[in-house]
Amino acid sequence: MHRTTDPRPALGLRPVINVAGTMTYLGASSVRAEAIAAMAAILPEFVEMGALQRYASRALAAATGAEAGFVTASAAAGVSLTLAGAMTGADPARIERLPDTEGMTRRVLIQAGHHVHYGAPVTQAIRLTGAEPVLLGTATRVEPYHLLSALEAPTAAVLFVVSHHTVDHGQLSLEEVVAQCRPRAVPVIVDAASEYDLTGFLARGADAVVYSGHKFLGGPTAGIVVGRTALVRAAYLQTLGIGRGMKVGKESIVGVLAALAAFQARDAQAVRAREDAAIALWAERLADLPGLTTAVVPDPTGNPLVRLEVLINPSQAGTTAWDLADWLAAGDPPVIVRDHMVEHGRFQLDPCNLHPGEAEIVADCIRQCLAQGGPRRTLADRRAAKLAALLAWPE
Ligand SMILES: *Cc1c(COP(=O)(O)O)cnc(C)c1O
């Protein structure tokens, strides 16, 4: 990985070790050297942005099997722009009118178990455009009749979310959704922000797919929209309207394309071997700790990676999973674990973003934290303290 002199100490920033995954709140990804070089080269130059996005369209089409594509500010922006495009088409008057949707079909269907929060509620990415989210079924049970009944009223699109955040059972498959939407010409838009699979969702019938540029691709902060030409064009043209505030710079476009090329050219086996070595090292170095057990778990949406789950038995370990996660985050160096399951007594170590030597440090920090202990909180106090800290910014 590309590293220069670490600028963080001069900025008063702690040198965090990221075993959480690619998280916006941690600066997203460690950007690939190829992307950094491409961004540095384009930054001083002027370009015709329409031509650059046309070039991007061809590169993204080649990589995904789509007819067309473009780069935007983020996956969340891509979701909003594509839904907006489904409402306006390539009509500039409608594009300028949003979020006023007068005269437009504005219902966007989403399965109740897909109604997630990825840092913001996904339904807000829908509502931003002026569209109206319509939830299908209940969190744990969506049946074909829910979709069929909802499709009886005019519908702009269906948003299908692929994520570890979604409910993992009781939802309609992409194939089931496509089968009902295709004959009715209702576009199916897939939010695949953190998925490795660049071709499968389109191949299975999605009309457009949205990816994040700064997750597994290792690009700068950006989003990618690919799909059918008419829909992608309508989404792209939102730059004349609500997309203005989601605009992407020339550096992000070339950076994402360079990251994509490097991602596709990577030695996937060597990457996976490095990740597996970190998992094995952690499992071995944590094996003798009382009240702590580990398990290798696959990625919930089938991405080709595994994580190490750390399970804490509080009576034997003398701590809870959330206190240990917090002690690690407060440590020197701070170690940020994947902690969305701490209420179930477990967190995960994600090996995908480690710099050389950091796996060993993570294991040492866990051993030290368990030996030393630290402040203890209830889950409710932890939640309240996190929210209070967030709301008190910039203090
Ligand atoms: C991360 C994520 C997003 C947001 O991606 P950004 O590119 O950071 O906007 C949206 N949807 C899902 C499912 C995600 O996992």
Ligand as a Chemical Component Dictionary entry (heavy atoms), coordinates in Angstrom:
data_LIG
# 
_chem_comp.id                   LIG 
_chem_comp.type                 NON-POLYMER 
_chem_comp.pdbx_formal_charge   0 
_chem_comp.three_letter_code    LIG 
# 
loop_
_chem_comp_atom.comp_id 
_chem_comp_atom.atom_id 
_chem_comp_atom.alt_atom_id 
_chem_comp_atom.type_symbol 
_chem_comp_atom.charge 
_chem_comp_atom.model_Cartn_x 
_chem_comp_atom.model_Cartn_y 
_chem_comp_atom.model_Cartn_z 
_chem_comp_atom.pdbx_ordinal 
LIG C1 C1 C 0 -22.000 2.363  2.348  1  
LIG C2 C2 C 0 -23.346 2.214  1.794  2  
LIG C3 C3 C 0 -23.994 3.284  1.185  3  
LIG C4 C4 C 0 -23.388 4.638  1.153  4  
LIG O1 O1 O 0 -22.274 4.658  0.311  5  
LIG P1 P1 P 0 -21.502 6.015  0.070  6  
LIG O2 O2 O 0 -20.720 5.789  -1.178 7  
LIG O3 O3 O 0 -20.637 6.227  1.265  8  
LIG O4 O4 O 0 -22.542 7.070  -0.081 9  
LIG C5 C5 C 0 -25.233 3.084  0.621  10 
LIG N1 N1 N 0 -25.813 1.884  0.659  11 
LIG C6 C6 C 0 -25.243 0.822  1.236  12 
LIG C7 C7 C 0 -25.944 -0.495 1.201  13 
LIG C8 C8 C 0 -23.975 0.946  1.820  14 
LIG O5 O5 O 0 -23.389 -0.115 2.395  15 
# 
loop_
_chem_comp_bond.comp_id 
_chem_comp_bond.atom_id_1 
_chem_comp_bond.atom_id_2 
_chem_comp_bond.value_order 
_chem_comp_bond.pdbx_ordinal 
LIG C1 C2 SING 1  
LIG C2 C3 SING 2  
LIG C2 C8 DOUB 3  
LIG C3 C4 SING 4  
LIG C3 C5 DOUB 5  
LIG C4 O1 SING 6  
LIG O1 P1 SING 7  
LIG P1 O2 DOUB 8  
LIG P1 O3 SING 9  
LIG P1 O4 SING 10 
LIG C5 N1 SING 11 
LIG N1 C6 DOUB 12 
LIG C6 C7 SING 13 
LIG C6 C8 SING 14 
LIG C8 O5 SING 15 
# 
